[in-house]
Amino acid sequence: RTLESNLMILLAHLLKLKVQHDAPPSMKDSWYCSIIEHRQRIEKNLRDTPSLKSYLETAIEEAYPDARQVAIKEGKLAQFGVRIPPENDYPQICPFLPEQILDENFYGN
């Protein structure tokens, strides 16, 4: 469950960077920090329990629908003239490969 929880937050923020590419830097900065933190947590999960590596793709598939909903809901909270993306801007299927999700230099945009 910890892996899926960390994946959900990581995927939500990668998705927000992808969809809300025109968000102000102050908003994006917090997403970048969250991505870094949750990527570290996922790496630790995988290091501490190596058998989770074989479950990673399934965990991504299970975490993505919730991540998408989080990204949509948080996107609707945008203020100060920030564009609120329509729900159909958020892909139904995870647009990121497992390698991208774990790549410390990948930010979805």
N, C-alpha and C positions, 0 to 999 in steps of 0.2 A: 504493500500500500504506500509506503514511503516513496518508492520509485515513481509510482503513478502520480502521486501528489506533486512531487518535484517536477515531473514531466509536464503536468497540467499547467503549472505556473510558467515554466520555461517556454512551452509552446504558445501560451496566451501572449506572452510578451514578444516572441518572435513574430507571431501573427500580427500583433498591433504595429510593429515596425514595418511589416510588409504592406499592410492595408492603410495605415495612417502615416504614410511616408511624408505627408506635409505637416505633421504635428510639430510644434515648436521644440527647439533643442532642450528646453527644461523638462518637457514631458519625456522625450526620448532618453534623456540621461538616466532617469529613474528606471526605465525599461532595460537599458543596457546593464545597469548595476544588478538588477534582478536576474537577468540572463546569466551574468557571470556567477552570481551566488548559487543559483539553482543548477547550473552546469557543474559546479564544484560538488554540490550535494549528490548529484547523479553519479559523477565519477567516483565519489566515495562509496555510494551504494554498490556500484559495480565492482569496485576494488574489494570491499568487505564481503560481498557475496557474489563470487564469480559466476555462479550458476544463473544469476539474473541476466547475464549477457544473452543467453539463448531466449530469454523472455522479452527482450527489449522491443522488438518490432510489435509484438502483441500489446505490450504496455503502452506504446505510442498510439496504437489504434484505439485502445480503450481510453486513454487520457485525452485524445484530441477532441472528441465532441464536447467535453466539459471545458476544455481550453478555449474552444471556439465560442462557447456561450459566455465565458468570462470576458473574452476580448470584446464581444459584441456589447455586453452590459457595461463594461468600463468605457468603451467607445462612446456610448450614449451619455456618459457623464462629462464629456468634453465641454469646456467653458471657454470664455474669452474669444469667441469667434472661430474656434477650431472646428473644422468640418466634421460632422458626424457621418461616418460612412454607412451606407445602407447594408442590411444584413447579407444581401447576396454578394457583397464584395469579399466576404469571408468564405473561403473554399470549404465545401462540405467534407472533403477528404484532405488529410494532412498534406500540405504542399512541400514538406521538407523531408529529405532522406535521413535515415538514422545517422549517417556519417556527418551530415550538415548539423544536425541537432547537437551532436557531441563536439563539433569543431569549434575550438575556442575563438577562431577568427571569423566565424559565420554569424551574421546578425539578421538574416532574412530579407535584407533590402538590397 
